[in-house]
Amino acid sequence: MTAKAPITQDVMTLPRKIEAGGKINLIGQTRDQLRETLIAAGTPEKQAKMRVGQIWQWLYQKGVRSFDDMTNLAKPFRAMLAESFCIELPEVVTRLISEDGTRKYLVRIAGGHEVEVVYIPEEGRGTLCISSQVGCTLTCSFCHTGTQKLVRNLSAAEIIGQVMLVRDDLGEWPELGRANPPEARLLSNIVLMGMGEPLYNFENVRDAMKIAMDPEGISLSRRRITLSTSGVVPEIERTATEIGCLLAVSFHATTDETRDILVPINKRWNIETLLSALAAYPKASNSERITFEYVMLKGINDSDEDAHRLVQLIKDYKIPAKINLIPFNEWPGAPYERSSNNRIRAFSDIVHDAGYASPVRKPRGEDIMAACGQLKSETERARKSRKQIEAEAGLS
């Protein structure tokens, strides 16, 4: 099948090979890209595949940050690597820990821009919510992130780097020479539900998640990764075929009139178009249901009629689904209020009685503004010109 052209925005994406001090960063490169990079630096083609495998395991299985520690590589080869390449991750600026154990990291990337990353510990699992853009272009009216102007896409290195730096903080990299069993993991799941719309940065998100899923590295199952989209319809099929992760959709309304206000991308791809794409999602099955995220807004989308309409839409399109009800997390200046517990319970009961799972998400990290819809860089930056961003990132 011929790959579709990516959906484009008026937003800059930094090149995948971000240079630091004239050196090429190896983090974020796919296996094929890393092979090409090593050959270009003088590695014999016959050795390149083996060298990629060795370096890959040091970077993503063991979390090593110095070429000197890659002890199964010959010293001259290590010296070449150190001279030509670097191992660079985003920088943690601040770390806040909620009273419920949730951790929120303010992370600085190239150009001095900042994104937020949230780790949520739960019984038997730990979920990492990562960002894909600086700011967001979608301006969903209930979401704090949507009030921050979009600056640029994150590179694959900056996306997978969020996973790596949180593993640093959790002390989760295995000791050298010893593997970490999956059941011992503190970081067991990834959700692309942080800042930005992942499908507006498809290639970088795809490459980063391929690294996260690689069995010789971080080795997360594709079923432990969930990508949340507001409904970028042309990229939904690509998500299944090129990433293969679970899919969630920020739905939030049962009529186009309301969804146009809450999720303005609906004006481009309306409910009918979105549901048709979800019904055709290649990975959708009873064992891999599509999650419908539905934020509960008092007097806006929380009536019994809305609940019945939501159920009917899903049934009409025969979508294997579960509905995740999200109590609205308030933020300064928010134009909405959270639905009452009784109203949320009544809505959930209608959905559940119709045969669909309807869990109510427990708000986490509200005291540190880390809950769903609350993420926003603490030092928000206005949109900058392409030349300014290039200059700050050392690319000009």
Disulfide bonds with the S-S distance in Angstrom:
none
